[in-house]
Amino acid sequence: MIRSILFDTETTGLDPLKGDRVIEIAALELLNDLPTGVHFHRLIDPERDVPEDSTRIHGISRSDLIGKPKFAAIVDDFLAFIGDCKLVAHNAPFDFGFVNAEMARVNLPSLGAARMVDTLALAKIRFPGMPNSLDALCRRFGIDLSQRTTHNALLDCRLLAEVYIELTGGRQRGLTLAENGEKNAAPLVSYSASGAHEPIAVVPSPEELERHTAFLARLKEPLWLAE
């Protein structure tokens, strides 16, 4: 299983080089690019004001951050959570830039650009010339946006995880030829009229299993029999 991390930040503004700071950071664990539900989330005291224009975007005011830990107090937990995994974000250079500015303030090395996976760049390749904001992609893929009244980092991560699945064809990774230990069943996916999907266990008959075994015997080093 390949572990990666999808993350998002909210900030006091747009430019860390002009003193803007991270005020919220959230991250979700992915295994084989599918979310596991395991997450990291912190509000952070930026040690400065939060402009009203920024509060209108993410809904976080300076009063919400009083008593919250500073970045230096949460960085070890954040680094432990992300490990050495690849890091997925929408407009990733923005989030990397802010996190790396915070890392520099506490004398820690930057997150390497080689770890970056930018879903905005992926979307521009797939949908050239079209709007590719997170909202636009959610609408395009039929993902529910009803809870996104502001840019909450954890909610944005959960929405982006669904977008990332659609951009990468990740749901197909749930379709496997591996045997189910109890029923020899391979999970498939069915879609209802509403678009909801449910797994269906397809169980081969004894005759089908016998024909499959005979077919594999004619192949040279079939992958299905590899350890």
Number of C-alpha atoms within 10 A of each C-alpha: 7 10 18 23 24 27 28 28 26 26 25 25 17 14 14 18 10 8 12 20 27 23 27 23 24 22 26 26 23 22 12 15 22 20 20 12 10 10 18 16 17 20 23 24 21 23 15 11 14 20 15 13 11 16 18 12 14 18 15 23 17 17 10 13 19 13 10 14 16 17 25 13 12 15 16 10 12 17 11 9 17 19 13 14 16 17 26 26 25 25 17 19 14 16 20 21 16 21 22 18 22 21 17 12 11 13 10 12 10 14 16 12 12 8 13 16 20 17 24 18 15 17 21 14 10 12 12 11 8 11 13 20 15 19 17 13 23 18 13 12 12 11 15 11 14 6 10 13 10 14 18 20 23 22 16 23 24 20 19 25 24 18 25 25 16 15 15 14 11 16 14 12 12 14 13 12 11 12 13 13 7 6 11 16 17 18 19 15 14 11 10 8 6 6 9 9 12 12 13 12 14 12 15 14 10 9 9 11 13 11 12 12 11 11 11 14 11 9 9 7 10 11 9 10 8 6 4
